[in-house]
């Protein structure tokens, strides 16, 4: 009888489980009892969702040193958590909470701030014993309340302090509520990434202190807070999308599976219930691959602002709530230019299983992290999706341990320190004063900038002199020393970089108008002088421009790399950028008087000039040069509206390496080749695609990317192809051009656009083909030439670019047109007849 009972209790359930493979839910995360503190409260216990908050006036397992409690029961409207914000602890002196830690390991530290009227101007620092959590923190400029700050802190001792330190004597520090509770440690050996690609595996993650920067729920229409989850606060993804014409919010799916299996393989991890809100996994943003000519490789890309030159912990959340059955979908995840296959069914046989991937990501010189998903054509179901994303920044700033003690001890410490170190302190003070005085006298050789309001790059010194003691960049290799210019001459020509001569700025730095000693007008592009920002782009542009000469390419006058300065000098381009003349003037009462509406003939001539410049780049004997950032702001116009291609900071020379040509996500969104998202390779046909977008800009007079509630209008290339496929492109052209364009010219121009924007690079024309087609388009505009419809796709032989005379530069074997032979100026430097300055590059476009 006992044996039968044992069989019924043990064997039969196992047998039924074998027949019915129902998932066993992993044990949900359960909040521990400590520590949830309602600051300034005398209540023995207050409720906060599943967490039980206690008042800090009568603590038993923690202590509060200094600080004054205040109470205001009427300040805030009642809500589920309103009790946390009806009281606060504040002080004009430093104070801290000291907690008794029983279980060492990774803890969530969450701080709540909602100021009373007298605390609105509080400015303070928050530190642990070793690191700074918040520096010069204020809630004054917050857009929503309460302000909640999340951290992951490894605690390896039995005592843990959180210090609140006023920033200055007249300020206050305050806090409404504190949460400190144990969570599972982060797994080490995560994939380590940078904007340039993978850097291997990251070790030591479990010892890092992290600050939450973003928690984003995809497919949500608004932000939400789930107090029952560890990661409680989430925002919608809409404000972060930069490429998403094809994006859709997926339907809500309430039935989720939390596997008890680990799932861990490389970065795959099973999600625990109550750790991430179920609402994050119940919705997603999706993109589907369609068979129309709209795009063969649709994708969604988001940009998340982060700190430059910092490391970040990135967790990406997935749950396939779209598939009706398992094993029918896989797709690609992109972080910068790193790609990873996502197969939700490698370690499970069910749909709607929650899991996540972890990465360590270096931002480098980028101030955003780019994340994207793209469907794979070889998948049974051609879609991609993303449910959630968390980004946390590694905290490296050292923390301040304030001395909180009575007056007698403070005086004693002062006397001891003063008696022992007084002479040393006085000596150091005098030495520093002497060095500063000497440095200031040396800087007076250059004109002080005190009258210009702010420095070009936000520096604190009123002088721009760079001394020999300045931080020097690594030596720039292979630069043409004939083009090197002294800093003093550039400073003189720009009147000490006067703010009145500022004509542009962007990611590289600022551009000033100037006049050299020989009377030549120039544009001076000066980089930021801190952290070596833009050094690779500076080197690339100097090396590229010093060895190429062409009538339709930017001409470099000189450069300066003294000390920490990185300056490029170009001949001044009177008419600015093509973009300004296409649509910036529309509806802008403050547009410069030099801007004018271009005629259709002028637009065609500008396109022909830019195409010739790009053709020249692509046809070098060493594999050519790929521009990689072709856009309307990088096509500049001289006084006669002659077009020149500018900004070669992202250019790549040499033959394409099919096994390793991945060079990072470069260029500007809206112009990026969609084939790149599939193969991560830039070729000269990528420039052709970008040039096709420029042609659409020229025709339609609108930016490549706009904000619109109609998602098909966001991306100009996709919008234009929709109307091209309908045969109705004339409905979206610039209204001012409608009466100017010859229908035959428009038809041919539309055909060129269609060829350039083909999804596959191999099917796109070369820039030589485009030159010929554009010449023919101009001929059709000028003369009413009758041709049969089938002849419009051919290039008129009279405009065959291959028959035009070329000669070669002996130094680099790049072709140069006869009328573009460089002239020697009075100062011995070479230039072409027309000048240009290189427009500032803004990677990602539209930011």
C-alpha positions in Angstrom: 0.0 0.0 0.0 2.9 2.4 0.9 4.5 1.6 -2.5 1.3 2.4 -4.4 0.9 5.6 -2.5 4.5 6.6 -3.4 3.9 5.9 -7.0 0.8 8.1 -7.0 2.6 10.9 -5.3 5.8 10.9 -7.2 5.8 8.8 -10.4 2.4 9.8 -11.7 3.0 13.6 -11.6 6.3 13.0 -13.4 4.6 10.9 -16.0 1.9 13.6 -16.6 4.5 16.2 -16.8 6.3 14.2 -19.5 3.0 14.0 -21.5 2.2 17.7 -21.0 5.3 19.9 -21.3 3.9 22.8 -19.4 6.5 25.3 -18.3 7.4 25.3 -14.6 7.5 29.0 -13.6 10.7 30.1 -12.0 10.4 31.3 -8.5 9.3 35.0 -8.7 11.7 37.5 -7.1 10.5 38.3 -3.6 11.6 41.6 -2.0 13.5 41.2 1.2 12.5 42.9 4.4 15.4 45.5 4.3 15.9 48.3 3.7 12.9 50.4 2.7 13.1 53.7 4.6 10.5 56.5 4.7 12.8 59.4 5.6 11.6 61.9 8.2 8.7 59.7 9.3 7.9 58.6 12.8 5.5 55.9 11.6 6.6 52.4 12.6 5.7 51.0 9.2 4.2 52.2 6.0 3.1 50.3 2.9 4.6 50.8 -0.5 3.2 48.2 -2.9 4.9 44.9 -2.0 7.7 46.7 -0.1 7.2 47.6 3.5 8.7 51.0 4.3 9.7 52.0 7.9 10.1 55.4 9.4 13.7 56.6 10.2 13.0 58.3 13.5 13.2 55.1 15.5 15.4 52.8 13.5 16.5 49.4 14.8 19.0 48.1 12.1 20.3 51.3 10.8 21.3 54.7 12.1 20.9 58.3 10.9 23.6 60.8 11.8 22.6 64.5 11.8 19.8 65.8 9.6 16.5 67.3 10.5 13.1 65.7 9.8 10.2 67.8 8.5 6.6 66.8 7.9 4.0 68.2 5.5 0.8 66.1 5.3 -1.0 68.4 2.9 1.6 69.1 0.2 0.8 66.2 -2.1 -2.3 64.6 -3.5 -3.0 61.1 -2.1 -1.8 58.2 -4.2 -0.6 54.6 -3.6 2.9 55.9 -2.7 2.0 59.4 -1.5 3.0 58.5 2.1 6.7 58.4 0.9 6.6 62.0 -0.2 4.8 63.6 2.7 7.9 63.6 4.8 11.6 64.2 4.2 14.9 64.4 6.0 17.0 67.5 5.2 19.9 69.5 6.6 22.3 72.3 5.8 25.1 70.1 7.2 26.2 66.7 5.9 24.3 63.7 7.2 24.3 60.0 6.4 22.4 56.7 6.8 24.5 53.7 8.0 22.9 50.3 7.4 23.8 46.9 8.9 24.3 44.6 5.9 23.7 40.9 6.7 24.0 39.5 3.1 26.8 40.9 1.1 26.6 41.2 -2.7 24.9 43.3 -5.3 22.3 45.7 -4.0 19.8 48.1 -5.6 20.1 51.5 -4.1 17.1 53.7 -5.0 16.7 57.3 -3.8 13.4 59.2 -3.9 13.2 63.0 -4.2 10.1 65.2 -4.1 10.9 68.7 -2.6 8.8 70.8 -0.4 8.7 74.5 -1.1 11.7 75.3 1.1 13.8 72.5 -0.6 13.3 73.5 -4.2 16.7 75.1 -4.5 18.6 72.3 -2.7 21.9 71.5 -4.3 23.9 68.6 -3.0 26.0 65.5 -3.5 25.2 61.9 -2.7 28.1 59.4 -2.1 28.8 56.0 -0.8 31.9 55.2 1.1 33.9 54.8 -2.1 32.0 56.3 -5.1 29.9 59.4 -6.0 26.3 58.6 -6.8 25.1 62.1 -7.5 27.2 65.2 -8.0 25.7 68.8 -7.7 22.3 67.2 -7.8 19.2 69.4 -8.0 15.6 68.7 -8.8 14.9 72.3 -10.0 14.9 71.5 -13.7 13.2 68.1 -13.5 10.3 67.6 -15.9 8.4 65.1 -13.8 8.1 64.2 -10.1 9.0 62.4 -8.0 12.6 62.2 -9.1 13.8 58.6 -8.6 17.5 57.6 -9.0 18.5 54.0 -9.4 21.9 52.4 -8.8 23.4 48.9 -8.6 26.0 48.8 -5.8 28.2 45.9 -4.8 28.4 45.9 -1.0 31.2 43.8 0.5 31.2 44.9 4.2 28.9 44.7 7.2 28.3 48.5 7.2 27.1 50.6 4.3 26.9 54.4 4.4 24.9 56.8 2.1 26.1 60.4 2.5 24.1 63.5 1.7 26.3 66.5 1.5 25.2 70.1 0.7 27.2 71.5 -2.2 27.9 74.8 -0.4 27.3 76.4 3.0 24.1 78.1 2.0 22.5 75.0 0.4 20.6 72.0 1.7 20.6 68.3 1.1 17.4 66.2 1.4 15.9 62.8 0.7 12.3 61.5 0.9 12.8 57.7 0.8 15.6 55.2 0.5 15.6 51.6 -0.8 18.6 49.3 -0.4 18.0 45.6 -1.1 19.8 42.5 -2.3 19.5 41.3 -5.9 21.2 38.5 -7.8 24.7 39.3 -8.9 25.4 40.2 -12.5 27.0 37.5 -14.5 30.6 38.2 -15.6 32.3 37.5 -19.0 29.8 39.6 -21.0 30.4 40.7 -24.6 32.4 43.9 -24.6 31.6 46.4 -27.4 32.7 49.7 -28.7 31.5 51.9 -31.6 34.2 50.2 -33.7 33.1 46.7 -32.9 33.5 43.8 -30.4 36.4 43.9 -27.9 36.0 40.4 -26.5 34.7 39.6 -23.0 34.4 41.9 -20.1 35.7 40.7 -16.7 34.9 42.2 -13.3 31.3 43.3 -13.9 30.2 42.1 -10.5 32.5 44.7 -8.8 31.2 47.7 -10.7 28.9 50.4 -9.4 26.2 51.4 -11.9 23.9 54.3 -12.4 20.6 53.8 -14.4 20.5 56.1 -17.4 17.6 54.6 -19.5 14.8 52.0 -19.0 12.8 51.8 -22.1 9.7 49.7 -22.9 9.1 49.2 -26.6 5.6 49.4 -28.0 4.3 51.4 -25.1 2.5 54.7 -25.7 3.4 56.2 -22.4 5.7 55.8 -19.4 4.6 53.7 -16.4 5.7 52.6 -12.9 5.2 49.1 -11.5 6.1 49.2 -7.8 5.8 45.4 -7.7 8.9 45.0 -9.8 12.6 45.6 -9.0 13.1 47.7 -12.1 10.0 49.7 -11.7 10.1 52.9 -13.8 10.0 52.7 -17.6 9.5 55.1 -20.5 8.1 54.6 -24.0 10.5 54.3 -26.9 8.9 56.8 -29.3 11.3 59.7 -28.6 14.4 57.5 -29.3 13.6 56.2 -32.8 15.8 57.6 -35.6 14.9 55.1 -38.3 11.5 53.5 -38.0 9.3 53.9 -41.0 8.5 50.3 -40.8 8.0 50.1 -37.0 4.7 49.0 -35.5 3.5 48.5 -31.9 2.6 44.8 -31.4 -0.6 43.7 -29.8 -0.6 43.1 -26.0 0.0 39.5 -24.9 -0.8 38.8 -21.3 0.4 35.1 -21.2 4.1 35.0 -20.5 6.4 32.1 -19.6 9.2 32.5 -17.1 11.4 29.4 -17.6 13.2 27.8 -14.7 16.0 26.8 -17.1 19.0 29.1 -17.0 19.1 29.6 -20.8 22.6 31.0 -20.3 24.7 30.6 -23.5 27.0 33.6 -24.1 24.6 36.4 -23.1 21.3 34.5 -23.0 19.6 34.7 -19.6 16.2 33.6 -18.3 14.1 36.4 -16.8 12.6 36.2 -13.3 9.1 37.2 -12.6 8.7 40.5 -10.6 12.2 41.6 -11.6 11.1 43.3 -14.8 7.5 44.4 -15.1 5.4 41.9 -17.1 4.2 44.9 -19.1 7.7 45.2 -20.6 7.5 41.7 -22.1 3.8 41.9 -23.0 4.4 44.5 -25.7 7.1 45.2 -28.3 8.1 47.2 -31.3 8.2 45.1 -34.4 9.3 45.5 -38.0 8.3 43.1 -40.8 10.0 42.3 -44.1 7.7 42.9 -47.1 7.9 41.9 -50.7 7.2 45.3 -52.2 9.8 47.6 -53.6 9.5 49.8 -50.5 12.6 48.2 -49.0 14.1 44.8 -48.9 15.8 45.4 -45.5 13.5 47.3 -43.2 14.9 48.0 -39.7 14.3 50.0 -36.6 17.1 52.0 -35.1 17.1 53.9 -31.8 19.6 56.3 -30.3 20.0 56.7 -26.6 22.0 59.6 -25.2 24.9 58.7 -23.0 28.1 60.2 -21.7 31.1 60.3 -23.9 34.2 58.2 -23.1 32.2 56.1 -20.6 31.4 52.4 -20.1 27.8 51.2 -20.0 26.0 48.1 -19.0 23.3 47.4 -21.6 20.5 44.8 -21.0 18.2 44.0 -24.0 14.9 42.2 -23.3 13.1 39.8 -25.6 9.9 37.8 -25.6 8.4 36.4 -28.7 4.7 37.3 -28.3 4.2 37.5 -32.1 4.7 33.9 -33.3 1.9 31.4 -33.3 4.3 28.5 -33.0 8.0 28.2 -32.0 11.1 28.0 -34.2 9.8 30.2 -37.0 11.7 33.5 -36.4 15.2 34.7 -36.0 16.6 38.2 -36.7 19.5 40.5 -36.1 20.3 42.8 -33.2 22.7 45.7 -33.7 24.6 47.7 -31.1 26.7 50.3 -33.0 28.1 48.1 -35.8 28.2 44.9 -33.8 25.5 42.4 -34.9 24.2 39.2 -33.2 21.7 36.6 -34.3 18.6 36.4 -32.1 17.0 33.0 -32.0 14.3 32.9 -29.2 14.1 29.1 -29.5 17.7 27.9 -29.1 16.9 27.0 -25.5 13.1 26.7 -25.3 10.2 25.0 -27.1 7.6 27.6 -26.2 6.5 31.0 -27.4 6.3 34.0 -25.1 9.3 33.0 -23.1 11.1 36.0 -21.4 14.9 36.3 -21.7 17.5 39.0 -21.9 21.1 39.6 -23.2 23.8 41.6 -21.4 26.6 43.7 -22.9 29.3 46.1 -21.7 29.4 49.0 -24.2 32.1 51.7 -24.5 30.6 55.0 -25.9 34.0 56.4 -26.9 33.6 59.7 -28.7 30.0 59.1 -29.4 27.3 60.7 -27.2 24.7 58.1 -28.0 24.4 54.3 -28.1 22.8 53.0 -31.3 20.6 50.0 -31.0 18.6 48.4 -33.9 16.8 45.2 -35.0 16.4 44.0 -38.6 14.6 40.9 -40.0 16.5 38.2 -41.7 15.3 37.0 -45.1 16.1 33.3 -44.4 13.8 33.2 -41.4 10.4 31.5 -41.8 8.6 34.5 -40.4 10.4 37.7 -41.6 10.1 40.0 -38.7 12.2 41.4 -35.8 11.1 42.8 -32.5 12.4 44.3 -29.2 10.6 44.4 -25.9 12.8 46.4 -23.5 16.2 48.0 -22.9 18.2 49.1 -19.9 21.3 51.2 -20.0 23.4 51.8 -16.9 26.6 53.9 -16.7 29.7 52.7 -14.8 30.4 55.1 -12.0 34.1 56.0 -11.7 34.0 59.3 -9.7 35.5 58.8 -6.2 33.1 59.5 -3.3 33.5 62.0 -0.5 33.4 60.7 3.1 32.3 63.7 5.2 33.5 64.1 8.7 30.4 64.5 10.9 31.5 65.2 14.5 31.1 67.5 17.5 32.6 71.0 17.7 35.4 69.9 20.1 36.7 67.1 17.8 36.4 69.4 14.8 38.6 72.0 16.5 41.0 69.3 17.6 41.4 68.0 14.1 41.9 71.6 12.8 44.6 72.3 15.4 46.5 69.1 14.6 46.3 69.5 10.9 47.3 73.2 11.1 50.3 72.6 13.4 51.8 69.8 11.3 51.0 70.9 7.8 50.8 74.7 8.0 54.2 75.4 6.5 53.6 72.9 3.7 50.3 74.4 2.9 51.7 77.9 2.8 54.6 76.8 0.6 52.3 75.0 -1.9 49.9 78.0 -2.1 52.8 80.3 -2.9 54.2 77.8 -5.5 50.8 77.5 -7.2 50.3 81.3 -7.3 53.8 81.7 -8.8 53.1 79.1 -11.6 49.7 80.7 -12.4 51.3 84.1 -12.6 54.0 82.9 -14.9 51.5 81.0 -17.1 49.2 84.1 -17.3 52.1 86.3 -18.4 53.0 83.8 -21.2 49.4 83.7 -22.3 49.3 87.5 -22.7 51.1 87.1 -26.0 47.6 86.3 -27.4 44.7 88.6 -27.1 42.4 87.7 -24.1 38.8 86.8 -25.0 37.1 88.4 -22.0 34.9 90.5 -24.3 33.3 87.6 -26.1 31.0 86.3 -23.5 31.8 82.5 -23.7 34.7 80.6 -24.9 34.3 78.6 -28.1 34.3 75.3 -26.3 33.0 76.2 -22.8 36.5 76.4 -21.2 37.1 78.2 -17.9 40.2 80.1 -18.9 39.8 83.6 -20.5 42.8 82.9 -22.7 43.2 80.6 -25.7 46.9 80.2 -25.7 48.2 76.6 -25.8 51.6 76.3 -24.1 54.2 73.6 -24.4 52.9 72.1 -21.2 49.5 71.4 -22.8 48.4 67.9 -23.3 49.7 66.8 -26.7 47.9 64.5 -29.1 49.9 61.6 -30.7 51.9 62.8 -33.7 49.8 62.8 -36.9 51.5 60.6 -39.5 52.0 61.2 -43.2 50.7 64.8 -43.2 51.8 67.3 -45.9 54.0 69.6 -43.9 53.8 72.2 -46.7 50.2 72.8 -45.6 51.0 73.2 -41.9 50.2 76.7 -40.6 51.2 78.4 -37.3 48.5 78.8 -34.7 49.3 82.5 -34.3 48.4 83.3 -37.9 45.1 81.5 -37.7 44.3 83.2 -34.4 45.1 86.6 -36.0 43.0 85.8 -39.0 39.9 85.0 -36.9 40.4 87.9 -34.5 41.3 85.4 -31.7 38.3 83.2 -32.7 35.8 85.9 -32.2 32.3 84.8 -31.5 31.2 87.4 -34.1 32.9 85.4 -36.8 31.3 82.1 -35.8 29.5 80.6 -38.9 28.8 77.1 -37.8 29.3 74.3 -35.3 28.8 70.6 -34.9 30.3 67.4 -33.5 33.9 68.2 -34.5 33.9 71.8 -33.2 33.2 75.3 -34.5 33.8 77.0 -37.8 34.9 80.6 -38.0 35.2 83.0 -41.0 38.7 84.5 -41.3 41.1 86.4 -43.5 44.7 85.3 -43.8 47.7 87.7 -44.0 47.7 87.3 -47.8 44.1 88.5 -48.0 42.5 85.1 -48.7 39.1 84.5 -47.2 39.0 81.2 -45.3 36.8 79.0 -43.2 38.6 77.8 -40.1 37.3 74.6 -38.5 38.6 74.3 -34.9 38.1 71.1 -32.9 37.4 70.8 -29.2 40.7 70.8 -27.5 39.8 68.4 -24.8 40.1 64.6 -24.7 41.5 64.4 -28.2 38.0 64.5 -29.7 37.9 64.1 -33.5 41.6 63.2 -33.9 40.9 60.3 -36.3 38.6 62.5 -38.4 41.2 65.3 -38.4 44.0 63.0 -39.6 41.8 61.4 -42.3 40.6 64.7 -43.7 44.1 66.2 -43.8 45.6 63.1 -45.5 42.7 62.8 -48.0 42.6 66.4 -49.0 46.3 66.9 -49.2 46.6 64.3 -52.0 43.5 65.0 -54.1 42.7 68.0 -56.3 39.5 68.4 -58.2 37.2 71.3 -59.2 34.3 69.6 -57.4 36.0 68.6 -54.2 36.9 70.7 -51.1 40.3 72.4 -51.2 42.4 72.4 -48.1 44.5 75.6 -47.5 46.2 74.4 -44.4 46.0 72.8 -41.0 47.4 73.3 -37.5 48.2 70.6 -34.9 50.2 72.6 -32.3 49.8 71.4 -28.8 46.2 70.2 -28.3 44.9 72.2 -31.3 43.3 70.5 -34.3 42.4 73.1 -36.9 41.6 72.8 -40.6 41.6 75.8 -42.9 39.6 75.9 -46.2 38.9 78.5 -48.8 35.6 80.2 -47.9 32.5 79.1 -49.7 30.3 82.1 -50.2 26.9 80.4 -50.8 27.1 77.8 -48.0 25.5 74.4 -48.2 23.1 72.9 -50.8 20.7 72.1 -48.0 20.3 75.8 -47.0 19.2 76.6 -50.6 16.7 73.7 -50.8 14.4 74.1 -47.8 15.9 75.9 -44.9 14.7 79.2 -46.4 11.1 78.0 -46.5 9.0 79.8 -43.9 12.1 81.2 -42.2 11.9 85.0 -41.8 15.5 85.1 -40.4 17.1 83.3 -43.3 20.4 84.9 -44.5 19.9 87.3 -47.4 22.5 85.4 -49.4 20.2 82.4 -49.7 18.2 82.2 -52.9 15.8 79.8 -54.4 17.6 77.6 -56.9 16.2 77.0 -60.4 15.8 73.5 -61.7 18.7 74.0 -64.1 20.9 75.2 -61.2 19.9 72.2 -59.2 20.8 69.8 -62.0 24.2 71.5 -62.5 24.9 71.2 -58.8 24.0 67.5 -58.9 26.3 67.0 -61.9 29.2 68.7 -60.1 28.8 66.7 -57.0 28.5 63.4 -59.0 31.7 64.3 -60.8 33.5 64.8 -57.5 32.3 61.5 -56.1 33.2 59.7 -59.4 36.7 61.2 -59.0 36.9 59.8 -55.5 35.7 56.3 -56.4 38.1 55.7 -59.3 41.5 55.9 -57.7 44.0 53.2 -58.6 44.4 52.0 -55.0 40.7 51.1 -54.7 39.4 54.6 -54.5 38.0 56.6 -51.7 34.5 56.0 -50.2 33.1 59.2 -48.8 30.7 57.5 -46.4 28.8 60.7 -45.4 27.2 62.0 -48.6 24.4 64.4 -47.8 23.2 67.9 -48.7 25.1 69.6 -45.9 28.4 68.1 -47.3 27.8 69.6 -50.8 28.9 73.2 -50.7 28.5 76.1 -53.2 30.9 78.8 -54.2 30.0 82.3 -55.3 29.1 80.9 -58.8 27.1 78.0 -57.4 29.7 75.5 -58.4 29.2 72.4 -56.2 32.0 70.8 -54.2 31.9 67.7 -52.1 33.1 68.3 -48.6 33.9 66.7 -45.2 36.2 63.7 -45.6 36.6 62.9 -41.9 34.7 59.6 -42.3 36.3 58.6 -45.7 37.7 55.2 -46.2 40.3 54.4 -48.9 41.5 51.1 -50.3 39.8 48.0 -51.8 36.9 46.4 -50.1 37.8 43.5 -47.9 34.8 41.1 -48.0 35.9 39.4 -44.8 36.5 42.4 -42.7 35.4 45.7 -44.1 33.0 46.4 -41.3 34.0 49.9 -40.3 31.4 50.9 -37.8 28.1 52.7 -38.1 29.2 55.9 -39.8 27.4 58.5 -41.8 24.0 60.1 -41.2 20.6 58.5 -40.7 18.3 59.0 -43.6 21.2 58.6 -46.0 22.5 55.2 -44.9 22.6 52.3 -47.4 19.9 49.8 -46.2 22.1 47.0 -47.4 24.6 48.0 -44.8 22.3 46.8 -42.1 22.5 43.3 -43.6 26.2 42.9 -44.4 27.9 45.7 -42.5 30.0 46.8 -45.5 30.4 50.2 -47.0 31.2 50.3 -50.7 31.2 53.0 -53.4 27.6 51.8 -54.0 26.8 53.0 -50.5 27.8 56.5 -51.6 25.5 56.0 -54.6 22.5 55.3 -52.3 23.2 58.4 -50.2 23.5 60.4 -53.4 20.1 59.1 -54.5 18.7 60.5 -51.2 20.3 63.9 -52.0 18.7 63.8 -55.5 15.3 63.3 -53.8 16.1 66.3 -51.5 16.9 68.4 -54.6 13.6 67.4 -56.2 11.3 67.5 -53.2 12.9 70.2 -51.0 12.6 68.5 -47.7 15.0 66.8 -45.2 16.0 63.2 -45.3 14.3 62.6 -41.9 11.4 64.5 -40.5 9.0 64.1 -37.5 5.6 63.1 -38.7 2.6 61.3 -37.3 2.4 59.6 -40.7 5.2 57.1 -40.4 5.5 56.6 -44.2 6.6 60.2 -44.5 9.4 60.1 -41.9 12.1 58.7 -44.2 12.4 60.6 -47.5 13.9 57.6 -49.4 11.0 55.4 -48.4 8.4 58.1 -49.1 9.9 58.9 -52.5 9.9 55.2 -53.5 6.2 54.9 -52.6 5.3 57.7 -55.0 7.8 56.4 -57.6 6.2 53.0 -57.6 2.8 54.7 -58.1 4.2 56.6 -61.0 3.2 59.8 -59.3 6.5 61.3 -58.1 5.4 64.7 -59.5 2.9 65.0 -56.6 5.6 65.5 -54.0 8.1 67.7 -55.8 9.0 71.2 -54.7 6.0 73.3 -55.6 8.2 76.1 -56.8 9.7 73.7 -59.4 6.3 72.4 -60.8 6.2 74.9 -63.6 9.9 74.7 -64.4 10.6 71.1 -65.0 10.3 69.6 -68.4 8.3 66.3 -68.1 11.0 64.4 -69.9 13.6 65.8 -67.7 11.6 64.8 -64.6 11.1 61.3 -65.9 14.8 60.8 -66.5 15.7 62.3 -63.1 13.1 60.0 -61.4 14.7 57.0 -63.2 18.1 58.0 -61.8 16.7 58.2 -58.3 15.1 54.8 -58.6 18.4 53.2 -59.7 20.4 54.8 -56.9 17.9 53.7 -54.2 17.8 50.0 -55.3 18.1 47.8 -52.2 21.0 45.8 -53.6 24.2 47.7 -54.2 25.2 45.5 -57.2 22.0 46.8 -59.0 22.9 50.4 -58.5 24.7 52.5 -61.2 28.2 53.8 -60.8 28.8 57.5 -60.3 30.1 57.6 -63.9 26.8 56.3 -65.1 25.0 58.9 -62.9 27.1 61.7 -64.4 26.1 60.7 -67.9 22.4 60.3 -66.9 22.3 63.7 -65.2 24.0 65.4 -68.2 21.3 63.9 -70.4 18.6 65.1 -67.9 20.0 68.6 -68.2 19.9 68.3 -72.0 16.2 67.2 -71.9 15.5 70.3 -69.7 17.2 72.7 -72.1 15.9 71.3 -75.4 12.6 69.6 -76.3 14.3 66.5 -77.7 11.9 63.8 -78.8 12.9 60.3 -77.9 11.0 57.1 -77.7 10.2 55.9 -74.2 12.5 53.0 -74.4 15.4 55.3 -75.2 15.2 57.3 -72.0 17.0 54.6 -70.0 20.1 54.9 -72.2 23.0 57.4 -71.7 23.4 59.7 -74.7 26.8 58.9 -76.2 27.6 62.6 -76.6 27.8 62.8 -72.8 29.9 59.7 -72.3 32.3 60.7 -69.4 34.8 58.1 -70.4 35.7 60.1 -73.5 36.6 63.2 -71.6 40.3 64.2 -71.3 42.0 63.2 -68.0 45.5 63.5 -66.7 46.9 61.8 -63.7 48.7 63.2 -60.6 52.1 61.6 -60.3 51.9 61.4 -56.5 48.8 59.2 -56.1 47.5 58.2 -59.5 44.1 59.9 -59.0 42.6 61.2 -62.2 42.2 65.0 -62.5 40.4 66.9 -65.1 42.4 69.4 -67.2 40.5 72.4 -66.1 41.1 71.4 -62.5 44.9 71.5 -62.5 45.9 73.1 -59.2 47.3 76.6 -59.4 50.3 77.9 -57.3 49.4 80.9 -55.2 51.7 83.7 -54.1 52.5 81.9 -50.9 53.5 78.7 -52.6 50.6 76.6 -51.6 48.4 74.8 -54.1 44.7 75.3 -54.6 42.0 75.3 -57.2 40.2 78.2 -58.7 37.2 77.9 -56.4 37.3 77.5 -52.6 35.3 75.7 -50.1 35.1 74.9 -46.4 34.3 71.5 -45.1 30.9 71.5 -43.4 31.0 70.2 -39.8 30.1 66.5 -39.5 27.3 65.5 -37.2 27.3 61.6 -37.1 23.8 60.2 -37.1 22.3 63.2 -38.7 19.5 65.3 -37.3 20.8 65.2 -33.8 
